[in-house]
Amino acid sequence: SVIWGMINNGGSPTYGNSGLTSKMYKPYGLNLLSSGELLLADSGNYVLQKLNLTSGIVSLDMGGNGTRDGTEGRTPHPADRARLKFPRNSAYDPVNNLLYFGDNPNSGEVRSLDLNTGELQTAIGGGGMADSNDDIAPLDTLISSNSLMGLALYNDQLLYSTFAAGNCRIRNFNRGLSPGSFFNVSVNNQKISTVAINGTCSGTFTENDLALSVGIDGPNALTVDPSGNMYGVLKNQHCVFKIDPGGIITTAAGACGTSGSINNSDLGLARFNSPVFVTSDPSFPINLFVTDGNNNRVSYINFGASTVNIGGATINPNYVNSIATEAAGGKMAGVAAFAQQICYSAGSNLAKVVCIDRDSGVQTLRVGSGTSIAGDSLGFEQENIPANMATLADPQGLSFDGAGNLYILDYKSNNLRKVRRWF
C-alpha cells in the first residue's frame, strides 16, 4: 500500500502534512534512518524529504524545494555544499579572513565565507524590509533580486550598491562596535543605512552635489582608498565617480554621460565605454584599476604625483592608460591585484582569467580555455586540476586573499572557484 506520495500526481511537497497528501517529483533512493524516519532524495524538487513512520508527517531535511536558488544559508554551513545563483562581485576582509560576495537568489544577498573554517552564511539580506529603510539590521533588509552590484570593505565597514528599477543606492553596513558617520551619514553599529544615491535610477549628478541627494543610473562597482574616498563606476554613464568622506560627489575620470575610447590621456579627457569593475592598486592604493567593458581593456587611473609603470605601459600622473586589451567582444569583467600579479576576467564570450606580471608585462592565461563551458555548481569533477585546464562559463568578480590565493565568481555556473597561489 502507498504510505507516501500521490499516484500519478507529482509536484512540490507540503511539509507538516501527511505523507499521503504530500507530493514528490522524480524520487531517487530511500534510506531508513536510525531515528525511525524514512529519507527520500526528491531530485525533481532538489531536496531531501523525511517521513516520520510513526506520525506519517513529512518534513524537509535538506534543500530548497525548487531550483538551486541559494536561499538557504543564514546560519554557517559547509561552503562546498552551498547553492548560489548568479554570484557577481566580491571583497576580501584581511582582518577576519572572510570573503564577502554578492549572491542573487529570490532576493539579493551578501554572503560571507570564512576562509579559516570553510563555512558560508548570509551576512546581509533575506529579510522583509526594503532598501529604502534605514537603520535596520543586516538580516532584516530585503535586496531586490539580481540588483546587487558593487561591494567594498574599508576598516570595519562594508559598502554595497544596488541597481534596479526605482532602487539605485549605496548602502553602508557598520560592522563596528560603535555608531559612526560615514560619508556624512550617521549609521548605528550593526545597522545598515543608505549613504549615497537617493533611489532614483536616472541621470547623472552635478559636480560637488551631496551624494545622498542625487539620482544616478548605476553604480556597478565600488572601492575605497586609504583616505576614505569612495570610488565607483557608472556603466551606463561611462565614467568613474568619487565620493569624499564628507559625502560630496565629483567625477574622478571620464565624462559622465559620454562614451568613447580615448586612452593615454588626462583624467578629464579620457573616455570609457561601459566600465564594469573597479579596484584599488595595492602597490599604490590611491590609484585604480578599471575594466572598460566595451573598449575591451583594463585601464589604470593614476591619481598620484609620480609616473607608474606596469609592464610596457606608462601611466603619467593624473592620467588614464590601458595595461591590457582583449579582442572585440571580450566582455572584460572583474579585476584584482596582489603583489606582482594583476588578474582580470573576460566573461561569457572568452570565459577566462588572465594574469599580468606588473614588472615584466608577461600575460598568462591562468584559468579557462577561452571557450564558455558551464559547470555543475554542485559538482567536483574539476577539483585539484591545473587551473589552465579548468573551464569557466562567465567569470565575473575576482578577489585575492591574504595568502595570494585567487577566488573567481563564475556567474553562469553559479559557483565560487579557488586557484591556489602560483607565484
Phi, psi and omega per residue, in radians:
S1 nan 2.749 -3.140
V2 -1.333 2.258 3.036
I3 -1.984 -0.188 -3.041
W4 -2.714 2.232 3.095
G5 1.691 2.997 -3.086
M6 -2.186 2.111 -3.054
I7 -1.037 2.291 3.124
N8 0.993 0.563 -3.112
N9 -2.567 1.144 3.139
G10 -1.319 2.750 3.125
G11 2.925 -2.776 -3.110
S12 -1.465 2.468 3.138
P13 -1.264 2.764 3.035
T14 -2.116 1.805 -3.041
Y15 -1.286 2.562 -3.113
G16 1.561 -0.039 3.134
N17 -1.880 3.027 3.107
S18 -1.140 2.520 3.079
G19 -1.056 -0.404 -3.128
L20 -1.323 -0.265 3.136
T21 -2.020 -0.057 3.129
S22 -1.636 2.587 -3.049
K23 -1.842 2.931 3.024
M24 -2.543 2.929 -3.116
Y25 -2.546 2.063 -3.104
K26 1.000 1.050 3.128
P27 -1.264 2.420 3.091
Y28 -2.397 2.006 2.958
G29 1.502 2.350 3.076
L30 -2.239 2.559 3.020
N31 -2.431 2.380 3.058
L32 -1.611 2.068 -3.095
L33 -1.471 2.776 3.129
S34 -1.124 -0.340 3.118
S35 -1.340 -0.086 -3.083
G36 1.505 0.237 3.108
E37 -1.823 2.637 3.119
L38 -1.751 2.179 -3.097
L39 -1.785 2.257 -3.091
L40 -2.145 2.297 3.011
A41 -1.548 1.865 -3.116
D42 -1.704 1.542 -2.971
S43 -1.170 -0.586 -3.110
G44 -1.220 -0.416 3.103
N45 -1.846 0.054 3.100
Y46 1.006 0.736 -3.110
V47 -2.437 2.831 2.839
L48 -1.857 2.158 3.098
Q49 -1.827 2.702 3.052
K50 -2.181 2.463 3.038
L51 -2.045 2.107 3.057
N52 -1.346 1.972 -3.034
L53 -1.250 -0.258 3.084
T54 -1.474 -0.861 -3.094
S55 -1.587 -0.372 -3.094
G56 1.358 0.245 -3.069
I57 -1.678 2.460 -3.136
V58 -1.666 2.446 3.068
S59 -2.425 2.858 3.102
L60 -1.537 2.256 3.067
D61 -1.713 -0.768 -3.123
M62 -2.820 2.522 3.078
G63 2.002 -3.072 -2.971
G64 -2.137 0.220 3.111
N65 0.933 0.959 -3.138
G66 2.749 -2.747 -3.139
T67 -1.252 3.054 -3.132
R68 -1.294 1.337 -3.023
D69 -1.657 -0.017 3.027
G70 1.298 0.237 -3.005
T71 -1.355 -0.238 3.064
E72 -1.384 2.824 2.948
G73 2.133 0.355 3.101
R74 -1.264 -0.436 3.077
T75 -1.899 2.695 -3.085
P76 -1.029 2.389 3.078
H77 -2.671 2.819 -3.074
P78 -1.022 2.244 -3.066
A79 -1.166 -0.521 -3.066
D80 -1.303 -0.045 3.047
R81 -2.066 0.235 3.140
A82 -1.438 2.806 3.059
R83 -1.987 2.344 3.132
L84 -2.136 2.827 3.062
K85 -2.487 1.986 3.095
F86 0.922 0.947 3.055
P87 -1.191 2.417 -2.958
R88 -2.233 -0.695 -2.938
N89 -2.397 2.757 -3.068
S90 -2.628 2.813 3.090
A91 -2.661 2.410 -3.062
Y92 -1.809 2.337 3.077
D93 -1.778 1.798 -3.063
P94 -1.264 -0.409 -3.106
V95 -1.237 -0.779 -3.083
N96 -1.817 0.023 -3.110
N97 0.945 0.873 3.108
L98 -2.012 2.486 3.006
L99 -1.923 2.049 3.061
Y100 -1.674 2.466 3.058
F101 -2.645 2.749 -3.130
G102 -1.510 2.390 3.112
D103 -2.243 2.612 -3.045
N104 -2.309 1.192 3.053
P105 -1.347 -2.377 -3.133
N106 -1.086 -0.507 2.945
S107 -2.409 2.762 -3.103
G108 -1.184 2.567 3.100
E109 -2.486 2.563 2.924
V110 -1.718 2.119 -3.132
R111 -1.807 2.618 3.064
S112 -2.108 2.270 3.119
L113 -1.933 2.079 3.084
D114 -1.395 1.928 -3.071
L115 -1.320 -0.169 3.046
N116 -1.433 -0.752 -3.052
T117 -1.776 -0.306 -3.070
G118 1.339 0.282 -3.125
E119 -1.728 2.523 -3.081
L120 -2.063 2.517 3.029
Q121 -2.711 2.891 3.080
T122 -1.411 2.261 3.110
A123 -1.734 -0.640 -3.123
I124 -2.465 2.392 3.011
G125 1.876 3.076 3.136
G126 1.514 -0.003 -3.133
G127 -1.585 -2.803 -3.068
G128 -2.034 0.038 -3.074
M129 -1.813 2.148 -3.058
A130 -1.110 2.827 -3.111
D131 -1.129 -0.197 3.091
S132 -1.290 -0.209 3.112
N133 -1.522 2.424 3.109
D134 -1.935 2.872 3.103
D135 1.000 0.872 3.140
I136 -2.118 2.718 3.133
A137 -1.213 2.601 -3.034
P138 -1.046 -0.613 -3.121
L139 -1.507 -0.018 3.073
D140 -1.635 -0.259 -3.074
T141 -1.426 2.658 3.111
L142 -2.061 2.011 3.113
I143 -1.691 2.259 -3.111
S144 -0.998 2.519 -3.111
S145 -1.032 2.337 3.081
N146 1.039 0.389 -3.140
S147 -1.804 -0.207 -3.073
L148 -1.265 2.097 -3.021
M149 -1.998 -1.405 -3.040
G150 -1.595 2.654 3.025
L151 -2.386 2.446 3.062
A152 -2.648 2.475 3.082
L153 -2.005 2.422 3.025
Y154 -2.621 2.303 -3.045
N155 0.884 -2.193 3.105
D156 -1.850 0.523 -3.116
Q157 -2.005 2.678 3.062
L158 -2.264 2.216 3.065
L159 -1.842 2.488 2.953
Y160 -2.491 2.616 3.141
S161 -2.040 2.572 3.079
T162 -2.115 2.563 -3.106
F163 -2.471 1.644 3.101
A164 -2.611 2.802 -3.090
A165 -0.916 2.096 3.107
G166 1.304 0.183 -3.098
N167 -2.597 1.148 3.029
C168 -1.793 1.996 -3.056
R169 -2.609 2.798 2.889
I170 -2.076 2.164 -3.044
R171 -1.990 2.588 3.139
N172 -2.067 2.136 3.033
F173 -1.731 1.967 3.117
N174 -1.428 1.727 -3.127
R175 -1.448 -0.039 -3.057
G176 -1.361 -3.068 -3.102
L177 -1.639 -0.172 -3.063
S178 -2.320 2.672 3.013
P179 -1.081 2.768 3.130
G180 -2.779 3.005 3.077
S181 -1.900 2.194 -3.082
F182 -2.266 2.009 -3.080
F183 0.970 0.713 3.079
N184 1.215 0.413 3.078
V185 -2.207 2.276 3.109
S186 -1.376 2.273 3.123
V187 -2.312 2.157 3.111
N188 -1.202 2.718 3.129
N189 -1.129 2.482 -3.110
Q190 1.053 0.498 3.105
K191 -2.282 2.891 -3.128
I192 -2.130 2.396 3.039
S193 -2.517 2.719 3.040
T194 -1.300 2.302 3.135
V195 -2.022 -0.211 3.123
A196 -2.754 2.573 3.132
I197 1.233 2.243 -2.947
N198 -1.567 0.190 3.140
G199 1.781 -0.343 3.134
T200 -1.374 2.236 -3.071
C201 -1.830 1.027 3.134
S202 -2.649 2.608 3.017
G203 1.292 -2.893 3.127
T204 -2.254 -2.597 -3.041
F205 -2.368 2.861 2.996
T206 -1.638 2.436 -3.121
E207 -0.944 2.386 3.105
N208 1.229 0.362 2.967
D209 -1.199 2.779 2.942
L210 -1.315 2.138 -2.991
A211 -1.030 -0.558 -3.104
L212 -1.245 -0.290 -3.041
S213 -1.687 -0.120 -2.999
V214 -1.728 2.723 2.966
G215 -1.876 2.331 -3.072
I216 -2.393 2.490 3.058
D217 -1.401 1.494 -3.062
G218 2.487 -2.671 -0.016
P219 -1.627 2.977 -3.047
N220 -1.804 -0.587 -3.110
A221 -2.629 2.737 -3.036
L222 -2.395 2.703 2.926
T223 -2.701 2.833 -3.126
V224 -2.298 2.338 3.141
D225 -1.555 3.036 -3.075
P226 -1.092 -0.367 3.122
S227 -1.529 0.012 3.117
G228 1.535 0.226 3.042
N229 -1.436 2.302 3.081
M230 -1.636 2.375 3.042
Y231 -2.122 2.558 3.092
G232 -2.600 2.765 3.068
V233 -1.859 2.461 3.049
L234 -1.899 1.755 -3.061
K235 -1.035 -0.799 -3.068
N236 -1.409 -0.255 3.106
Q237 -1.846 -0.090 2.959
H238 1.115 0.734 -3.117
C239 -2.660 3.006 3.053
V240 -2.007 2.278 3.140
F241 -1.962 2.866 3.114
K242 -2.295 2.387 2.994
I243 -2.121 2.073 -3.099
D244 -1.405 2.971 -3.102
P245 -1.016 -0.377 3.092
G246 -1.468 0.007 3.078
G247 1.527 0.282 -3.138
I248 -1.650 2.302 -3.086
I249 -1.834 2.384 3.109
T250 -2.495 2.882 3.029
T251 -1.408 2.239 3.140
A252 -1.633 -0.630 -3.139
A253 -2.790 2.558 -3.098
G254 1.457 -2.970 3.099
A255 -2.261 1.915 -3.081
C256 -1.051 2.238 -3.121
G257 1.688 -0.121 -3.105
T258 -2.226 2.090 3.087
S259 -1.597 2.845 3.117
G260 3.062 -3.001 -3.121
S261 -2.370 0.451 -3.141
I262 -1.220 2.180 -3.037
N263 -2.217 2.877 -3.119
N264 0.885 0.981 -3.052
S265 -2.489 2.957 -3.140
D266 -1.264 2.938 -2.967
L267 -0.964 -0.718 -3.071
G268 -1.380 -0.480 -3.110
L269 -1.574 -0.355 3.133
A270 -1.093 2.611 3.127
R271 -2.304 2.435 3.089
F272 -1.973 2.830 3.054
N273 -2.362 1.698 -3.125
S274 1.064 1.063 3.047
P275 -1.118 2.525 -2.978
V276 -2.015 -0.874 -3.074
F277 -2.226 2.725 3.085
V278 -2.510 2.493 3.040
T279 -2.654 2.733 3.125
S280 -1.370 2.647 3.064
D281 -1.493 1.994 -3.103
P282 -1.089 -0.398 3.111
S283 -1.380 -0.510 3.096
F284 -2.427 1.423 -2.891
P285 -1.075 -0.257 3.093
I286 -1.463 -0.146 -3.116
N287 -1.734 2.859 -2.992
L288 -2.268 2.582 2.844
F289 -1.781 2.404 3.103
V290 -2.323 2.279 2.977
T291 -1.530 2.077 -3.067
D292 -1.711 1.626 -2.885
G293 -0.876 -1.122 -3.043
N294 -1.388 -0.187 2.991
N295 -1.582 -0.048 3.039
N296 0.952 0.836 3.141
R297 -2.617 2.785 2.955
V298 -1.755 2.129 -3.132
S299 -1.814 2.643 3.088
Y300 -2.052 2.268 3.118
I301 -1.901 2.073 -3.104
N302 -1.822 1.809 3.085
F303 -1.561 -0.070 -3.033
G304 -1.432 -3.108 -3.115
A305 -1.686 -0.082 -3.097
S306 -2.119 2.686 3.092
T307 -1.190 2.479 3.070
V308 -2.023 2.331 3.098
N309 -2.008 2.214 3.081
I310 -2.239 1.913 -3.046
G311 1.037 -2.180 3.123
G312 -1.641 0.084 -3.103
A313 -1.707 2.379 3.063
T314 -1.958 2.233 3.129
I315 -2.048 1.916 -3.114
N316 -1.264 2.830 3.081
P317 -0.998 2.389 3.130
N318 1.007 0.660 3.125
Y319 -2.198 2.832 2.989
V320 -2.105 2.291 3.092
N321 -2.564 2.666 -3.136
S322 -1.478 2.569 3.092
I323 -2.041 -0.187 3.114
A324 -2.778 2.578 3.106
T325 -2.364 2.747 3.050
E326 -2.221 2.926 3.090
A327 -1.128 2.771 3.128
A328 -0.943 2.402 -3.134
G329 1.430 0.209 -3.088
G330 -1.202 -0.319 3.122
K331 0.951 1.078 3.073
M332 -0.969 2.438 -3.051
A333 -2.275 -1.769 -3.024
G334 -1.458 2.861 3.070
V335 -2.609 2.471 3.117
A336 -2.656 2.706 -3.117
A337 -2.427 2.555 3.088
F338 -2.715 2.221 -3.124
A339 0.893 -2.155 -3.088
Q340 -1.573 -0.015 -3.059
Q341 -1.721 2.302 3.007
I342 -2.160 2.058 -3.052
C343 -2.058 2.511 3.053
Y344 -2.366 2.694 3.092
S345 -1.897 2.431 2.990
A346 -1.912 2.174 -2.887
G347 -1.247 -2.426 -2.879
S348 -1.101 -0.453 -3.130
N349 -1.295 -0.576 -3.113
L350 -2.011 -0.495 3.014
A351 0.901 1.039 -3.105
K352 -2.660 2.864 2.999
V353 -2.140 2.203 -3.128
V354 -2.012 2.423 3.129
C355 -2.116 2.490 -3.081
I356 -2.027 2.341 2.972
D357 -1.435 2.071 -2.988
R358 -1.208 -0.306 3.091
D359 -1.499 -0.935 -3.054
S360 -1.502 -0.410 -3.064
G361 1.422 0.010 -3.134
V362 -1.149 2.272 3.121
Q363 -1.822 2.369 -3.103
T364 -2.236 2.292 2.992
L365 -1.237 1.838 -3.012
R366 -1.525 -0.723 -3.097
V367 -2.451 2.455 3.035
G368 1.755 2.885 -3.087
S369 -1.910 -0.075 -3.048
G370 1.512 -0.030 3.077
T371 -2.155 2.282 -3.100
S372 -1.230 2.082 3.097
I373 -2.345 1.995 -3.133
A374 -1.212 2.462 3.100
G375 -1.868 3.017 3.098
D376 -1.533 2.086 -3.065
S377 -1.172 -0.275 3.086
L378 -1.967 0.144 -3.096
G379 -1.624 2.829 -3.113
F380 -2.290 0.420 -3.057
E381 -1.238 -0.255 -3.137
Q382 -1.971 0.423 3.107
E383 -1.270 2.407 2.995
N384 1.010 0.677 3.008
I385 -1.932 2.799 3.073
P386 -0.972 2.391 -3.017
A387 -1.051 -0.593 -3.115
N388 -1.346 0.006 3.020
M389 -1.770 -0.161 3.140
A390 -1.316 2.734 3.092
T391 -1.981 2.555 3.118
L392 -2.196 2.811 3.092
A393 -1.852 -0.915 -3.107
D394 -2.699 1.275 -3.100
P395 -1.126 2.326 -3.100
Q396 -2.118 -1.760 -3.044
G397 -1.166 2.483 3.085
L398 -2.199 2.519 3.013
S399 -2.601 2.494 2.936
F400 -1.704 2.526 2.969
D401 -1.591 -3.095 -3.059
G402 -1.183 -0.282 3.131
A403 -1.682 -0.043 -3.141
G404 1.594 0.189 3.015
N405 -1.366 2.513 -3.087
L406 -1.820 2.351 3.108
Y407 -2.005 2.362 -3.060
I408 -2.171 2.176 3.024
L409 -1.604 1.981 -3.130
D410 -1.674 1.756 -2.937
Y411 -1.006 -0.846 -3.037
K412 -1.520 -0.274 3.032
S413 -1.622 -0.068 3.072
N414 1.009 0.771 3.111
N415 -2.571 2.939 3.104
L416 -2.019 2.115 -3.108
R417 -1.875 2.625 3.117
K418 -2.135 2.330 3.021
V419 -2.001 2.066 -3.138
R420 -1.150 2.615 -3.091
R421 -0.909 2.314 -3.089
W422 -2.015 -0.044 -3.026
F423 -2.115 nan nan
